[in-house]
Amino acid sequence: MARAYNLSAGPATLPLEVLEEAQQELLDYKGTGMSIMEHSHRGKAYMAVHAEAIANTKELLGIGDDYAVLFLQGGASLQFSMIPMNLLGEGQTADYTNSGAWAAKAIKEAKLIGKVNVAADCGKEIPTRVPLASEMNLTDGAAYVHITSNETISGAQWKSFPKTEAPLVCDMSSDILSRPFNTKDFGLIYAGAQKNLAPAGMALVIMRKDLAERVSGSVPTMLKYSTHIENDSMFNTCPCFTIYMYMLVTRWIKKTGLETLYARNVDKAAKLYRAIDSTDFYKGTAVPACRSDMNVTWRLPSEELEAAFVKEAAEAGFSGLKGHRSVGGIRASIYNAFPVEGVDALVSFMKDFEARNG
């Protein structure tokens, strides 16, 4: 079987060696005669998986005991509500920056819970970008400051993170574990799994434990971070197979090295941006200083040519290049597991398509 180059924004490509290991263990996990999907989430076999998944995360990001690593259901979208429900007290204000579609969704949900100040808003600007730290109009005594590290749809990314008095909360769904960062600069980090981490089915949440103490008694039990901290993410049956896959992916990241992976990601993106910038036929959609290393977005001279590009690319083995329905264009999502040779092949296809249609 010839594997396609999966350029989808998510569910996204996974490391081939991870898929092969999961395949080998699927029917009989570690000689137990059962799949890991069939094991009790409180049994010895699964508990070892769960513990390693947490340990790998702590090792990769240098996380101390003052932070909790949680595996929660509902994806990143549920976090849009859980964060203000837990951290935004009565009479307080939360600061949010609007950098695009996903930041806007987080703002919309937070406004249902409490008072929100949009501290910076470039969400509808073309070319797309993220705010400058100097643009942020922050509230004195804010409950927290929320940013979206990488806008999957627009292809704009924070290259460095702002320093804030209030706890910094960050949606890292599309670039978590793609580059090193200092966890201590953040109060809470969350990420849907289906881009860089694992199959869909959970959100990774990394949070300062003291922040969980803010929660009001009126918040339902399942929506309290404290519930999941106290129960090691096993208050209810956790998404065991997704966490197992996450364990395998974090093993792969450890073996590769996060710094090595980051350098590879930067190089992959640079190859695509060079191909875009070397001609007038393709036009990048993000401000160069904010260009994402994960989601490369561009346009062609017409929508008809874009449709032809997507169709011919699919026939050549490149899947998922159509831009999000809200903005159109082309989007190549080149997450951690997307191979270098896939980027080289895509650049070659782009040059050939231009030669035939430019």
Secondary structure by P-SEA (a helix, b strand, c coil): cccccccccccccccaaaaaaaaaaccccccccccccccccccaaaaaaaaaaaaaaaaaacccccbbbbbbcccccccccccccccccccbbbbbbbccaaaaaaaaaaaacccccccccccccccbbbbccccccccccccbbbbbcccccccccccbbbbbccbbbbcccccccccccccccccbbbbccccccccccbbbbbbcccccccccccccccccaaaaaaacccccccaaaaaaaaaaaaaaaaaacaaaaaaaaaaaaaaaaaaaacccccccccccccccccccccccccaaaaaaaaaaaaaacccccccccccccbbbbccccccaaaaaaaaaaaaaaaaacc
